[in-house]
Amino acid sequence: MAEFFPAEPDEIWPEGAARPANEPELVFRKCLEAALADTPWIVIQNLVVQAPDRVGSREIDFLVIDPERGMVVIEVKGGNYRWVPELGWSRRVGDEERIDRGGVVKQARTAMFHLVKTLAGRMLHDPSRPPYLHGWLVALVDADVRADSLPPEATDHVLDAKHCRDPQRLRANIDDMLVALQITYPDVACGEASCMGEVTRRYLLPSMQSRFSVRSEIHNARLIENESLRPVRLVMDAADELDRLQVRGHPGTGKTYASLYRASRDLAEGRRVLTLCFNIPLAASLTARLGAQPVRGTTTPEEIRGRRCVTGRLHALAESAARHTTHAPAQMPPASSGQPYFDALLLALEGAARAGEFGRFDSIVVDEGQDFTPAMLRALDALATGCGRIAVFHDPNQALYTEPEAAELHQRFGGPLVLRENLRNSATITAFLRALDPARLADLVAPPSVRDGQPVVVWEYAHGDINGQIAAIERIVRHLVDGEDVRPQDIAIISPFTHARSSLAGVEAVAGMPLLPLEAAARRGADEPPCLRHETLHRFKGLESPAVILHDVAGSGRNVAYEAMLTACSRAQHALYVLRSSNYAGGAALPVQGQLP
């Protein structure tokens, strides 16, 4: 049986109306429910989609999805809306003929185009060649239409009342459309190989909305990501011919998106691509976004040589070299020995790379390059043997470890392209980030289209008051989940310190929900109850979350230095709460402001 979202349609009753304003959609839905009763299809009603090339959004009346083939956008019109050859699309109101200059055909086609473009921005596919079938229909639920009276662009796309109100005819027309699309796009995989089911579960249903709340604002921001990141794509398109590329950007300016865009574009052009970063969660995210297999220390060089897209941490690649090649030092130090062990790993990687153990790469992309030490850059040089195309994306202001010298990066990759527009954070969070050190982030700007967002809250607790922090975290979570309808998975609780050293050590649940590290949370099944994610700011670097609670900001030292605080606070897209100790003496300005909810 087809599954409809929402399960029950909304009836819109204007004041004093004798019938719902959306009656045509309600009539069409009943017939659609009957037409698709014996299918495993999915129907989304009133899907709001942000226009990818301009401000504003489009509402799709019905999106009909066959998980084994693709999707059909259906725009519904009722009453005496019709095509008049002399006038075009129009509706008669009293004695007046009101012309719809855009027309329902353009509306349906444009809505489909916007949806495909939005999905292309999320899935990183070519918008002109989506990996699923996509088409459109117009449903005139009250009109009788002669096929030969329609304009050419509407032929085979308009369903009149006879078809809209007859379930068998309606089902046949939708199926005919999908069959015609299969003929038009023979290279699109259908059946069990179709990606449409995953596209629906991963991208469409999580973004589905017909009302706007705080949670909807989060979803809407995801939908408009394609538009907000368009300047980044333009920069990357212009830099595509540069084989040696350095991109420097402030927090939230789209560096990770740009790195993915470069990698996916190179893959589409047939290149063998290596994408590297420093920390595990970011590596997992890059791997998933590129549709690659993860590289682990246990992965053999032989397996890696067989992959066209290789994605992972530099140190995971180094562990592979140390375990499986003859280029490791004669005796590796034990892992517990710290820096000597990692130095030996990089030497093993350098030797294996120069010997061609991983095969030749056509393109190398490095994200979060500010964490790459000179030894890591030397290993990168070895991996680039025979590869003339390499791009490094970094932000010196977020260097939590040893930062490579600017001159060294310039010598290797040329002068930097600089990204300054914050496309991740709300305008209030961007202003807060600038205030952490106005001199260092003076040129970080929020574009005019970015939402204002709620004020940032910095709450001070008495030094050592663990229970006070736990109570504050609980209070914030309950407000977001219960009061603002924010999903638990859209909240990240991060700390400068490891979990065992944080105020949440030993705490297994907050607000009745399990508290889990990122990897454990990602492994939970869809049928398991919701959980909250906690992590160190170091491991959360390169990632983002709609709401962030930063706690245990105490004392001084590297863990609460300016770079650490900037990294942590810039993870928040919409809501940021900072719990700061009364003894805080870090390098970033964190004055008490706002109030706990």
BELLINTA-V346084 format. One record per pair of residues at least 12 apart in sequence whose ideal C-beta (glycine too) atoms are under 10 Angstrom apart, sorted by the first residue. I is the first residue (numbers start at 1). J is the second residue. If there is no record, write none. Layout:
# BELLINTA-V346084
i: <I	I>
j: <J	J>
This chain:
# BELLINTA-V346084
i: <1	1	1	1	1	1	1	2	2	2	2	2	2	2	2	2	2	2	2	2	2	2	3	3	3	3	3	3	3	3	3	3	4	4	4	4	4	4	4	4	4	4	5	5	5	5	5	5	5	5	5	5	5	5	6	6	6	6	6	6	9	9	9	9	9	9	9	9	9	10	10	10	10	10	10	10	11	11	11	12	12	22	22	22	22	22	23	23	23	23	24	24	24	24	24	24	24	24	24	24	24	25	25	25	25	25	25	25	25	25	25	25	26	26	26	26	27	27	27	27	27	27	27	27	28	28	28	28	28	28	28	28	28	28	28	28	28	28	29	29	29	29	29	30	30	31	31	31	31	31	31	31	31	31	31	32	32	32	32	32	32	32	32	32	32	32	33	34	34	34	34	34	34	35	35	35	35	35	35	35	35	35	35	35	35	35	36	36	36	36	36	36	37	37	38	39	39	39	39	39	39	40	40	40	40	41	41	41	41	41	41	41	41	41	42	42	42	42	42	42	42	42	42	42	42	42	43	43	43	43	43	43	44	44	44	44	44	44	44	44	44	44	44	44	44	44	45	45	45	45	45	45	45	45	45	46	46	46	46	46	46	46	46	46	47	47	47	47	47	47	47	47	47	47	47	47	47	47	47	48	48	48	48	48	48	48	48	48	48	48	49	49	49	49	49	49	49	49	49	49	49	49	49	49	49	49	49	49	50	50	50	50	50	50	50	50	50	50	50	50	50	50	50	51	51	51	51	51	51	51	51	51	51	52	52	52	52	52	52	52	52	52	52	52	52	52	52	52	52	53	53	53	53	53	53	54	54	55	55	55	55	56	56	56	57	57	57	57	57	58	58	58	58	58	58	58	58	58	58	59	59	59	59	59	60	60	60	60	60	60	60	60	60	60	61	61	61	61	61	61	61	61	61	61	62	62	62	62	62	63	63	63	63	63	63	64	64	64	64	64	65	65	65	65	65	65	65	66	66	66	66	66	66	66	66	66	66	67	67	67	67	67	67	67	67	67	67	68	68	68	68	68	68	68	68	68	68	69	69	69	69	69	69	69	69	69	69	69	69	69	69	70	70	70	70	70	70	70	70	70	70	70	70	70	70	70	70	70	71	71	71	71	71	71	71	71	71	71	71	71	71	71	71	71	72	72	72	72	72	72	72	72	72	72	72	72	72	73	73	73	73	73	73	73	73	73	73	73	73	73	73	73	74	74	74	74	74	74	74	74	74	74	74	74	74	75	75	75	75	75	75	75	75	75	75	75	75	75	75	75	76	76	76	76	76	76	76	76	76	77	77	77	77	77	77	77	77	77	77	77	77	77	78	78	78	78	78	78	78	78	79	79	79	79	79	79	79	80	80	80	80	80	80	81	81	81	81	81	81	81	81	82	82	82	82	82	82	82	82	82	82	83	83	83	83	83	83	83	83	83	83	83	83	83	83	84	84	84	85	85	85	87	87	88	88	88	88	88	88	89	89	89	89	89	89	89	89	89	89	90	103	103	103	103	104	104	104	104	104	104	105	105	105	105	105	105	105	105	106	107	107	108	108	108	108	108	108	108	108	109	109	109	109	109	110	111	112	112	112	112	113	113	113	114	114	114	115	115	115	115	115	115	116	116	116	116	117	117	117	118	118	118	118	118	118	118	118	118	119	119	119	119	119	119	119	119	119	120	121	121	121	121	121	121	121	121	121	121	121	121	122	122	122	122	122	122	122	122	122	122	123	123	123	123	123	123	123	123	124	124	124	124	124	124	124	124	124	124	124	125	125	125	125	125	126	126	126	127	129	129	129	129	130	130	130	130	130	131	131	131	131	131	131	131	131	131	132	132	132	132	132	132	132	132	132	132	132	132	133	133	133	133	133	133	133	133	133	133	133	133	133	134	134	134	134	135	135	135	135	135	135	135	135	135	136	136	137	137	137	137	137	137	137	137	137	137	137	138	138	138	138	138	138	138	139	139	139	139	139	139	139	139	139	140	140	140	140	140	140	141	141	141	141	141	141	142	142	142	142	143	143	143	143	143	143	144	144	144	145	145	145	145	145	145	146	147	156	156	156	156	157	157	158	159	159	159	178	195	201	202	203	203	206	206	206	206	207	207	207	207	208	209	213	213	213	214	214	214	214	214	214	214	214	214	214	214	215	215	215	215	215	215	215	215	215	216	217	217	217	217	217	217	217	217	217	218	218	218	218	218	218	218	218	218	218	218	219	219	219	220	221	221	221	221	221	221	221	221	222	222	224	224	224	225	225	225	225	227	227	228	228	228	228	228	228	228	228	229	229	229	229	229	229	229	229	230	230	231	231	231	231	231	231	232	232	232	232	232	232	232	232	232	232	232	233	233	233	233	233	235	235	235	235	235	235	235	235	236	236	236	236	236	236	236	236	236	236	237	237	238	239	239	239	239	240	240	240	240	240	242	242	242	242	242	243	243	243	243	243	243	243	243	244	244	244	244	244	244	244	244	244	245	245	245	245	245	245	245	245	245	245	245	245	246	246	246	246	246	246	246	246	246	246	246	246	246	246	246	246	246	247	247	247	247	247	247	247	247	247	247	247	247	247	247	248	248	248	248	248	248	248	248	248	248	248	248	248	248	248	248	249	249	249	249	249	249	249	249	249	249	249	249	249	249	250	250	250	250	250	250	250	250	250	250	250	250	250	250	250	250	250	250	250	251	251	251	251	251	251	251	251	251	251	251	251	251	251	251	251	251	252	252	252	252	252	252	252	252	252	252	252	252	252	252	252	252	252	252	252	253	253	253	253	253	253	253	253	253	253	253	253	254	254	254	254	254	254	255	255	255	255	255	255	255	255	255	255	256	256	256	256	256	256	256	256	256	256	256	256	257	257	257	257	257	258	258	258	258	258	258	259	259	259	259	259	259	259	259	259	259	259	259	259	259	260	260	260	260	260	260	260	260	260	261	262	262	262	262	262	262	262	263	263	263	263	263	263	263	263	263	263	263	263	264	264	264	264	264	265	266	266	266	266	266	266	266	266	267	267	267	267	267	267	267	269	269	270	270	271	271	271	271	271	271	271	272	272	272	272	272	272	272	272	272	272	272	272	273	273	273	273	273	273	273	273	273	273	273	273	273	273	274	274	274	274	274	274	274	274	274	274	274	274	274	274	274	274	274	274	274	274	274	274	275	275	275	275	275	275	275	275	275	275	275	275	275	275	275	275	276	276	276	276	276	276	276	276	276	276	276	276	276	276	276	276	276	276	276	276	276	277	277	277	277	277	277	277	277	277	277	277	277	277	277	278	278	278	278	278	278	278	278	278	278	278	278	278	278	278	278	278	278	279	279	279	279	279	279	279	279	279	279	279	279	279	280	280	280	280	280	280	280	280	281	281	281	281	281	281	281	281	281	281	281	281	282	282	282	282	282	282	282	282	283	283	283	283	283	283	283	283	283	283	283	284	284	284	284	284	284	284	285	285	285	285	285	285	285	286	286	286	286	286	286	286	287	287	287	287	287	288	288	289	290	290	290	290	291	291	292	292	292	292	292	292	293	293	293	293	293	293	294	294	294	294	294	295	295	295	295	295	295	295	295	295	295	295	296	296	296	296	296	296	297	297	297	297	297	297	297	297	297	297	297	297	297	298	298	298	298	298	299	299	299	299	299	299	299	300	300	300	300	300	301	301	301	301	301	301	301	301	301	301	301	301	301	301	302	302	302	302	303	303	303	304	304	304	304	304	304	304	305	305	305	305	305	306	307	307	308	308	308	310	310	310	310	310	311	314	314	314	314	314	314	314	314	314	314	315	315	315	315	315	315	316	316	317	317	317	317	317	317	317	317	317	318	318	318	318	318	318	318	318	318	318	318	318	319	319	319	319	319	320	320	320	320	320	320	321	321	321	321	321	321	321	321	321	321	321	321	321	322	322	322	322	322	322	322	322	322	323	323	324	324	324	325	325	325	325	325	325	325	325	326	326	326	326	326	327	327	327	327	327	327	327	327	327	327	328	328	328	328	328	328	328	329	329	329	329	329	329	331	332	332	332	332	333	342	342	342	343	343	345	345	346	346	346	346	346	346	346	346	346	347	347	347	348	349	349	349	349	349	349	349	350	350	350	350	350	350	350	350	351	351	352	352	352	353	353	353	353	353	353	353	353	354	354	354	354	354	355	355	356	356	358	358	359	360	360	360	360	360	361	361	361	361	361	361	361	362	362	362	362	363	363	363	363	363	363	364	364	364	364	364	364	364	364	364	365	365	365	365	365	366	366	366	366	366	366	366	366	367	367	367	367	367	368	368	368	368	368	368	368	368	368	369	369	369	369	369	369	369	369	369	369	369	370	370	370	370	370	370	370	370	370	370	370	370	370	370	370	370	371	371	371	371	371	371	371	371	371	371	371	372	372	372	372	372	372	372	372	372	373	373	373	373	374	374	374	374	375	376	376	376	377	377	377	377	377	377	380	380	381	384	390	390	391	391	392	392	392	392	392	393	393	393	393	394	394	394	395	395	395	395	395	395	396	396	396	396	397	397	397	397	397	397	397	397	397	397	397	398	398	398	398	398	398	398	398	398	399	399	399	400	400	400	400	400	400	400	400	400	400	401	401	401	403	418	419	420	420	420	420	420	421	421	421	421	421	421	421	422	422	422	422	422	422	422	422	423	423	423	423	424	424	424	424	424	424	424	424	425	425	425	425	425	425	425	425	425	425	425	425	425	425	426	426	426	426	426	426	426	426	426	426	426	426	426	427	427	427	427	427	427	427	427	427	428	428	428	428	428	428	428	428	428	428	428	428	429	429	429	429	429	429	429	429	429	429	429	429	429	429	429	429	430	430	430	430	430	430	430	431	431	431	431	431	431	431	432	432	432	432	432	432	432	432	432	432	432	432	433	433	433	433	433	433	433	433	433	434	435	435	435	435	435	435	436	436	436	436	436	436	436	436	436	436	437	437	437	437	437	437	437	438	440	440	440	440	441	441	441	444	451	451	453	453	453	453	453	454	454	454	454	454	454	454	455	455	455	455	455	456	456	456	456	456	456	456	456	456	457	457	457	457	457	457	457	457	457	457	457	457	457	457	458	458	458	458	458	458	458	458	458	458	458	458	458	458	458	459	459	459	459	459	459	459	459	459	459	459	459	459	460	460	460	460	460	460	460	460	460	460	460	460	461	461	461	461	461	461	461	461	461	462	462	462	463	463	463	463	463	463	464	464	464	464	464	465	465	465	465	466	466	466	466	466	466	466	467	468	468	469	469	469	469	469	469	469	469	469	469	470	470	470	470	470	470	471	472	472	472	472	472	472	472	473	473	473	473	473	473	473	473	473	473	473	473	473	473	473	474	474	474	474	474	475	475	475	475	476	476	476	476	476	476	476	476	476	476	476	476	477	477	477	477	477	477	477	477	477	477	477	477	478	478	478	478	479	479	479	479	479	480	480	480	480	480	480	480	480	481	481	481	481	481	481	482	483	484	484	484	484	486	486	486	486	487	487	487	488	488	488	488	488	488	488	488	488	488	488	489	489	489	489	489	489	489	489	489	490	490	490	490	490	490	490	491	491	491	491	491	491	491	491	491	491	491	491	491	491	492	492	492	492	492	492	492	492	492	492	492	492	492	492	492	492	492	492	492	493	493	493	493	493	493	493	493	493	493	493	493	493	493	494	494	494	494	494	494	494	494	494	494	494	494	494	494	494	494	494	494	494	494	494	494	495	495	495	495	495	495	495	495	495	495	495	495	495	495	495	496	496	496	496	496	496	496	496	496	496	496	496	496	496	496	496	496	496	496	497	497	497	497	497	497	497	497	497	498	498	498	498	498	499	499	499	499	499	501	501	501	502	502	502	502	503	503	503	503	503	504	504	504	504	507	509	509	510	510	510	510	511	512	512	513	513	513	513	514	514	514	514	514	515	515	515	515	516	516	516	516	516	517	517	517	517	517	518	518	518	518	518	518	518	519	519	519	520	520	521	521	521	532	533	534	534	535	536	536	536	537	537	537	537	537	537	537	537	537	537	537	537	538	538	538	538	540	540	540	541	541	541	541	541	542	542	543	544	544	544	544	545	545	545	545	545	545	546	546	546	546	547	547	547	547	547	547	547	548	548	548	548	548	548	548	548	548	548	548	549	549	549	549	549	549	550	550	550	550	550	550	550	550	550	550	550	551	551	551	551	551	552	552	552	553	553	553	553	553	553	553	553	553	553	553	554	554	554	554	554	554	554	554	555	555	555	555	555	556	556	556	556	556	557	557	557	558	558	559	560	560	560	560	560	560	560	560	561	561	561	562	562	562	562	563	563	564	564	564	565	565	565	565	565	565	565	565	566	566	568	569	569	575	576	577	577	577	578	578	578	578	579	580>
j: <33	36	37	38	39	40	41	32	33	34	35	36	37	38	39	40	41	42	43	64	65	66	36	39	40	41	42	43	44	65	200	205	29	32	33	36	41	42	43	44	45	62	42	43	44	45	46	47	63	200	204	205	208	210	44	45	46	208	210	211	22	25	26	29	30	33	45	46	210	22	25	26	45	46	210	211	23	25	26	25	26	45	46	61	76	78	78	79	141	142	61	76	77	78	79	81	139	140	141	142	164	45	46	61	62	74	75	76	77	78	139	141	45	76	78	141	76	78	139	141	142	161	164	165	45	61	62	74	76	77	78	139	140	141	159	164	165	170	43	45	61	62	76	165	167	139	141	163	164	165	166	167	169	170	171	45	62	64	74	76	139	164	167	170	171	174	167	165	166	167	168	170	171	64	163	164	166	167	168	169	170	171	172	173	174	175	64	66	167	170	171	174	167	171	171	64	66	67	171	174	175	66	67	68	197	64	65	66	67	68	69	71	174	200	63	64	65	66	67	71	196	197	200	201	204	205	62	63	64	65	72	74	60	61	62	63	64	65	71	200	204	205	207	208	209	210	59	60	61	62	63	74	76	208	210	59	60	61	62	63	208	209	210	211	59	60	61	62	63	73	111	115	204	205	207	208	209	210	223	60	207	208	209	210	211	212	216	219	220	223	63	73	111	112	113	114	115	116	117	118	119	204	207	209	220	223	224	226	114	115	117	118	121	207	220	221	222	223	224	225	226	227	228	110	111	113	114	117	118	223	224	226	227	113	114	115	116	117	118	119	120	121	127	223	224	225	226	227	230	113	114	117	226	227	230	114	227	224	227	448	449	114	224	227	114	209	220	223	224	73	75	107	110	111	112	113	114	115	118	75	107	111	209	210	73	74	75	107	108	111	112	114	115	136	73	74	75	76	77	107	108	111	138	139	74	75	76	137	139	111	112	115	200	204	208	135	137	174	177	178	132	196	197	199	200	204	205	132	133	174	175	178	190	194	196	197	200	132	192	194	195	196	197	198	199	200	201	133	178	189	190	191	192	193	194	196	197	132	133	134	175	178	179	181	182	188	189	190	191	194	196	130	131	132	133	134	135	177	178	181	182	185	188	190	194	195	196	199	112	115	116	119	130	132	133	134	135	136	178	181	196	199	200	204	108	112	133	134	135	136	137	173	174	175	177	178	181	107	108	109	110	111	112	113	114	115	116	134	135	136	137	138	108	111	112	135	136	137	138	139	159	164	170	174	177	104	105	106	107	108	109	110	111	112	136	137	138	139	140	157	104	108	137	138	139	140	141	159	164	89	91	100	104	107	108	138	139	140	141	142	143	158	91	139	140	141	142	143	161	164	91	92	93	140	141	142	143	92	93	97	140	142	143	98	100	104	138	140	141	142	143	104	140	142	143	144	145	149	150	158	160	100	103	104	105	138	140	143	145	146	149	150	151	154	158	97	99	149	149	150	151	99	100	100	101	102	103	105	151	101	102	103	104	105	106	107	138	151	154	103	138	151	153	154	138	139	140	154	157	158	136	138	150	151	153	154	157	158	153	136	138	135	136	137	138	139	154	157	158	135	136	138	153	157	136	136	134	135	136	137	127	134	136	223	226	227	130	134	136	203	204	223	128	130	132	134	130	226	227	203	204	207	222	223	224	225	226	227	131	132	134	199	203	204	207	223	226	226	222	223	224	225	226	227	228	229	230	233	257	261	199	202	203	204	207	222	223	225	226	289	195	198	199	202	203	264	289	291	257	260	261	263	264	265	267	268	289	290	291	195	199	264	268	291	264	265	268	226	185	187	188	268	185	188	195	196	199	185	187	188	189	193	194	195	196	199	181	185	188	189	190	194	195	196	197	198	199	200	177	178	179	180	181	182	184	185	188	189	190	194	196	181	185	188	196	156	157	174	177	178	180	181	184	185	157	177	156	157	158	159	163	164	170	173	174	176	177	150	154	157	158	159	160	164	158	159	160	161	163	164	165	170	173	158	159	160	161	163	164	159	160	161	163	164	165	160	161	164	165	158	159	160	161	162	164	160	161	162	158	159	160	161	162	163	160	160	173	176	177	180	173	177	173	173	174	177	190	291	526	288	222	223	219	222	487	489	219	220	222	223	223	223	484	485	486	454	480	483	484	485	486	490	546	547	574	575	480	481	484	485	486	487	490	546	574	485	426	451	453	454	484	486	546	573	574	484	485	486	487	490	545	546	547	573	574	575	487	490	546	451	424	426	450	451	453	546	573	574	546	573	449	450	451	254	257	423	424	423	449	254	257	421	423	424	447	449	450	253	254	257	258	261	421	423	424	254	423	253	254	419	421	423	447	247	249	253	254	255	257	258	261	419	421	423	254	257	258	261	265	247	249	254	258	261	417	418	419	254	257	258	259	260	261	262	265	391	417	261	265	417	258	262	391	417	261	262	265	266	269	389	391	413	414	417	363	387	388	389	390	391	413	414	384	388	389	390	391	392	412	413	414	258	262	365	389	390	391	392	393	413	414	416	417	366	369	390	391	392	393	394	406	409	410	412	413	414	415	416	417	418	259	262	367	369	391	392	393	394	395	413	416	417	418	419	369	370	392	393	394	395	396	397	406	409	415	416	417	418	419	420	393	394	395	397	398	416	417	418	419	420	421	422	423	444	395	396	397	398	418	419	420	421	422	430	433	434	440	441	443	444	445	566	570	395	397	398	422	424	425	429	430	433	441	444	544	566	567	569	570	571	395	419	421	422	423	424	425	426	429	430	433	444	446	450	544	570	571	572	573	393	395	418	419	420	421	422	423	424	444	445	570	393	419	421	422	423	424	367	368	369	370	393	394	395	398	419	542	277	282	285	286	289	367	368	393	424	542	543	544	289	367	393	423	424	365	367	391	393	417	419	275	276	277	286	289	365	366	367	368	369	391	392	393	542	275	285	286	289	290	311	365	367	393	365	275	363	365	367	389	391	393	275	286	289	290	292	309	311	363	364	365	367	391	289	290	291	309	365	363	309	361	362	363	364	365	389	391	290	291	292	308	309	362	363	362	363	308	362	308	309	361	362	363	387	389	305	307	308	309	310	359	360	361	362	363	364	387	290	292	307	308	309	310	311	361	362	363	364	365	387	389	295	304	307	309	310	311	312	314	317	358	359	361	362	363	364	365	366	380	383	384	387	390	287	289	290	292	295	309	310	311	312	361	363	364	365	366	367	391	295	310	311	312	313	314	315	316	317	364	365	366	367	368	369	372	376	379	380	383	392	311	312	313	314	365	366	367	368	369	371	372	393	541	542	313	314	315	366	367	368	369	370	371	372	373	376	400	401	538	539	541	542	313	315	368	371	400	535	536	538	539	540	541	542	543	294	312	313	315	316	518	519	539	517	518	519	522	533	535	538	539	540	541	542	543	313	367	368	539	540	541	542	543	295	296	311	312	313	314	315	316	367	368	542	311	312	313	518	519	522	543	311	367	518	522	542	543	544	311	312	313	365	367	368	542	309	310	311	312	313	311	522	311	309	310	311	365	309	311	307	308	309	310	311	312	306	307	309	310	311	312	310	311	312	313	316	307	310	311	312	313	314	316	317	319	320	358	312	313	316	317	319	320	312	313	315	316	317	318	319	320	321	322	323	324	345	316	319	320	323	324	312	316	317	319	320	323	324	320	323	324	325	357	317	320	321	323	324	325	327	352	353	355	356	357	358	359	324	357	358	359	320	324	358	317	320	321	324	357	358	359	356	357	358	359	360	359	358	359	359	361	362	358	359	361	364	383	365	345	346	349	366	371	372	376	379	380	383	342	345	346	349	376	379	345	349	345	346	348	349	352	353	358	379	383	342	344	345	346	347	348	349	350	352	353	376	379	332	335	345	348	349	345	348	349	352	357	358	345	346	347	348	349	350	351	352	353	355	357	358	379	341	344	345	346	347	348	349	351	352	345	348	348	352	357	348	349	351	352	353	355	357	358	348	351	352	355	357	347	348	349	350	351	352	353	354	355	357	344	345	347	348	349	351	352	343	344	345	347	348	351	344	344	345	347	348	345	373	375	376	373	375	375	379	373	374	375	376	377	378	379	380	382	375	378	379	379	375	376	378	379	380	382	383	375	376	378	379	380	381	382	383	379	382	379	382	383	378	379	380	381	382	383	384	385	379	381	382	383	385	382	385	385	386	382	383	386	383	384	385	386	387	383	384	385	386	387	389	390	386	387	388	389	384	387	388	389	390	391	380	383	384	387	388	389	390	391	392	389	390	391	392	393	380	383	390	391	392	393	394	413	391	392	393	394	542	392	393	394	395	398	399	400	541	542	391	392	393	394	395	396	399	403	404	409	413	392	393	394	395	396	397	398	399	400	401	402	403	404	409	541	563	394	398	399	400	401	402	403	404	538	541	542	392	394	399	401	402	403	404	408	409	401	402	403	404	402	404	405	408	402	401	402	404	392	404	405	408	409	412	392	412	412	412	412	413	413	417	404	409	412	413	416	416	417	419	542	409	413	416	419	541	563	566	567	570	409	416	440	563	433	436	437	440	441	444	562	563	566	567	570	541	542	562	563	564	566	567	568	570	563	564	567	537	538	541	558	559	561	563	564	566	567	538	558	563	563	443	444	441	443	444	445	447	443	444	445	446	447	449	450	434	441	444	445	446	447	450	570	446	447	449	450	446	450	544	570	571	572	573	574	444	446	450	451	453	456	544	569	570	571	572	573	574	576	446	450	451	452	453	454	455	456	572	573	574	575	576	445	446	447	448	449	450	451	452	453	446	450	451	452	453	454	455	456	574	575	576	594	446	450	452	453	454	455	456	548	569	570	571	572	573	574	575	576	444	445	446	447	450	453	570	444	445	446	452	453	455	456	453	455	456	458	569	570	572	576	578	589	590	593	446	456	565	566	569	570	572	576	588	446	456	588	589	590	591	593	562	565	566	569	570	586	587	588	589	590	562	563	565	566	587	588	589	589	562	563	566	588	562	566	570	570	573	574	572	573	574	575	576	484	547	574	575	576	594	597	575	576	593	594	595	569	572	575	576	577	578	590	593	594	472	476	549	575	576	577	578	579	592	593	594	595	596	597	550	553	569	576	577	578	579	580	584	589	590	591	592	593	594	472	475	476	551	577	578	579	580	592	593	594	595	596	553	578	579	580	581	582	583	584	590	591	592	593	503	551	552	553	554	579	580	581	582	581	582	583	554	555	581	582	583	584	503	554	581	582	583	503	579	581	582	502	503	504	505	506	507	552	503	503	579	495	502	503	504	549	551	552	554	579	581	503	504	507	510	551	579	596	503	549	551	577	579	596	597	491	493	503	504	507	510	511	515	532	534	549	551	577	579	596	507	509	510	511	512	511	577	596	597	491	493	510	511	547	549	551	575	577	579	596	597	491	493	510	511	512	513	515	532	547	549	577	597	510	511	512	597	511	575	577	596	597	511	546	547	549	574	575	577	597	511	512	513	530	532	547	511	597	547	574	575	597	546	547	574	575	530	546	547	510	511	513	514	521	529	530	531	532	533	547	521	522	524	530	531	532	533	545	546	533	545	546	547	573	574	575	510	511	513	530	532	533	534	545	546	547	548	549	575	577	518	521	532	533	534	535	537	540	543	544	545	546	547	548	549	550	568	571	572	510	515	532	533	534	535	540	545	547	548	549	550	551	577	518	533	534	535	536	537	538	539	540	541	543	545	548	549	550	551	552	567	568	569	571	572	534	535	536	537	538	540	549	550	551	552	553	554	559	568	579	536	537	538	550	551	552	553	554	555	557	558	559	560	561	564	565	567	568	586	536	537	538	551	552	553	554	559	560	535	536	538	539	559	515	517	534	535	536	536	552	559	534	536	551	552	551	552	554	579	581	532	534	551	552	534	531	532	531	532	534	549	532	529	530	529	530	531	532	528	529	530	531	532	531	532	533	534	531	532	533	534	535	533	534	535	536	539	533	534	535	536	539	540	543	533	535	539	533	534	533	534	535	549	545	549	551	571	559	564	568	550	552	553	559	560	564	565	566	567	568	569	571	559	564	567	568	567	568	571	564	567	568	570	571	567	571	571	570	571	572	573	571	572	573	574	575	576	572	573	574	575	571	572	573	574	575	576	577	568	569	570	571	572	573	574	575	576	577	578	572	575	576	577	578	579	565	568	569	571	572	576	577	578	579	580	590	577	578	579	580	581	579	580	581	565	568	569	578	579	580	581	584	586	588	590	579	580	581	582	583	584	585	586	581	583	584	585	586	583	584	585	586	587	585	586	587	586	587	586	580	581	584	585	586	587	588	590	586	587	588	586	587	588	589	587	588	586	587	588	578	580	584	586	587	588	589	590	587	588	588	588	590	597	594	594	596	597	590	592	593	594	596	592>
